[in-house]
């Protein structure tokens, strides 16, 4: 055994173990609650939504408008307080395109809240869907996920699993071992949690631009709960187990292929804001993956014992997601839903899929093709549109494709664009199409076996 291998006291080990176990229990332990499988963070979020349900649209409108006012002050008045604070300067002094999105998001939020202006903006299927349904969920999820995220980030859990899983994640997905936690948090909780977790690690220099882009677009998977909602919407809830196995297999195939083709393969292996960073994933002589992971985890935990720092970082996470993301989701999500609801754009864009679906012997191929692209606006739209299709096989395919596409502007797409993760709208469109083309044959094959 190497003489440099340090010995740790029980107290030092517990400083890693206890916060990490609390974090795992909050974010990753599935529970049955009110007849649904969920996680504690989602339960806490649900309580807040129930308690504040009558006021959440007003609260989110206030946050979106306040974000715009802060941006105007930071850009034109440049007060000393903002200039001296790196956090507030980054939060409010944003590039022109995000300034424009915050203006548009504020206009849409006010129009929707007071139902003024063209109905196309504030109807229950466009701005109303976002302000009254989605943004209240994001408010409550971000409140608890942001507050407790340091339990996953700051006490060694990522370092421990990073050491254990590097030999799997690197060759298979071209990612650090610690990214496995992002995936599990998304899978059991929500894709928004995965984006938040990834963005924070990218800003702290643990992921390169390429790695952050891959994780954000490939591993921010849909939760088990939402998958059940989708398959139930197309009246196939009794097939949930084969449905979930199908989307897991298709998602796994996409996760192997997508990082190896553009645009993700062309992202540079450089770090946020030009900082020097990186993870040395080599295991020193004398250590096993477990002993080295434990050593790294304990050293990380020893530097994060301040309760004040924990809550300060949690509060910053909350503000960053509320103010950085909500205006973008409101602006881009509303635009995408208006296009989906009031124009035939997505119908025409889906036409090239008709011969492909016919080749794969999918019944009612023309009806199914209309759902192939509309999922870019909102993941739930394909299931809503596809629910009227007679063929069970086709409804199964429509539901599974909508879940494995992952990139949809009403939530994850808007979150990615509003975060620091280096992906553009063009990147998201290409990745969405790639995932559709990659996963469709896997899903259709599984559907033919099941039916």
C-alpha positions, 0 to 999 in steps of 0.5 A, a space after each residue: 500500500 502506498 505510504 501517501 494514502 491518508 487515513 481519515 477519522 470517522 468524523 471526517 468520513 461522516 462529513 462526506 457521508 451524511 450530507 451526501 446521503 441526505 442529497 441522494 434521499 432528496 434527489 434520487 430515492 423514488 417514493 410512492 406518493 399519492 399513487 405516483 412514483 416520485 422523489 422528495 424534492 418533487 413532493 416538496 415542490 408540489 406542496 409549495 405549488 398547492 399552497 401558492 397555486 392562486 398566486 404563482 402566475 403573478 409571482 412568476 410575472 413579477 420575477 420576469 419583469 423584475 429580471 428585465 428591470 435589473 437588466 436595464 439597470 445593469 446595462 444602462 445605469 451600471 450601479 457600483 453594487 452590480 459592478 462589484 458583484 460577480 454574481 449579480 453582474 453575470 445575472 443581469 448584464 447579459 448579451 443583447 440577444 438575452 436582453 431582447 428575450 427578457 423584454 419579450 418574455 416580460 411582454 408575454 407574461 404581462 399580456 398572459 396574466 391580464 389576458 390583453 392583446 392578441 389571444 394567440 399570445 395568452 391562450 391556454 395552449 400558448 402563453 397560458 400553458 407556460 405561465 399557468 402550468 409550467 412556470 409554477 412548476 419551475 418556480 417550486 422545483 427551482 426553489 427546493 432543487 436550488 436550495 439543496 443542490 449543494 448537498 450533491 455538489 459540495 460534499 464529495 458525492 460527485 468526486 466519489 462516483 466520478 472515481 467509481 464510474 470513469 471507466 464506464 462513462 469515458 469509453 461509452 459516453 466520452 464523459 467524466 464519471 461524475 456526470 452519472 449523477 446528473 443523469 440519475 438526478 434527471 431520470 428519477 427527478 426531472 430534466 430541469 434538475 439535470 440542466 441545473 446540476 450540469 450548468 453549475 458544474 460547468 461554471 465551476 470548471 468541472 466540465 469542458 464546453 463539449 462535456 457540458 453540452 453533451 450532458 445537458 442535451 443527452 442526459 437531461 432525461 425525462 422523469 419516470 413520472 412524466 413518462 407515465 403521464 405521456 403514455 397515459 395520455 395516449 391511452 396505453 398506460 397498461 403498457 408502461 413497463 415495455 414503454 419505459 424499457 423502450 425509451 431507455 434502450 432508445 435513449 441509450 443508443 442516442 447517448 452513444 451516437 450523439 456525442 460522436 457526431 456534430 454539433 456535439 463532437 465539434 464543441 471545444 474541450 475548453 472551459 467556462 470563461 477561458 478558465 483553466 480547469 479539468 479533472 485528473 481522473 487517473 487513480 494514483 498508485 496504491 489506491 483503488 477506485 473506491 479508496 481514491 473516490 473516498 479520499 477525494 470526497 472527504 477532501 471536498 467535504 472538509 472545505 464545505 462545512 459552513 452553514 452560511 456558505 451552504 445557504 448563500 450558494 443555495 439562494 444564488 442557485 435559486 435566483 440564477 434559475 428563477 431570473 436566468 431561465 424563466 424569462 427565456 422559457 416564457 419568451 421562446 416557449 410562447 413563440 414555439 407554441 404559437 407556431 405549433 398551435 396557429 400555423 401549419 409549420 410543424 405539419 409541413 416539417 413532419 412530411 419528410 417522415 411519411 415515407 420513412 414511417 411507411 417504410 418501417 410499416 407504421 400504420 397511419 404514417 401521415 397522422 404520425 408524421 405531424 407529431 414528429 417535429 411538433 415536440 420541439 415546441 413542447 414534449 406533451 404536444 405529440 401525445 395530445 395530437 396523437 391521442 386520436 390515432 386509431 392504431 395502438 402501435 402508432 400511438 406507442 411510437 408517437 409517445 416514445 419518440 416524444 419522450 426520447 427527443 428531449 429537446 423541447 422549447 417550453 422547458 428543457 430547450 429554454 432552460 439550456 438556452 437560458 443557462 451557461 451551457 454552450 449550446 445555441 438554438 441552431 445546435 438544439 434544432 440539429 440535436 433534436 432532429 438527430 435524436 428523432 432519426 436515431 431513436 425512431 428505428 429502435 422505437 418502431 422495432 420495439 413497437 412491432 415486437 410488443 404489438 
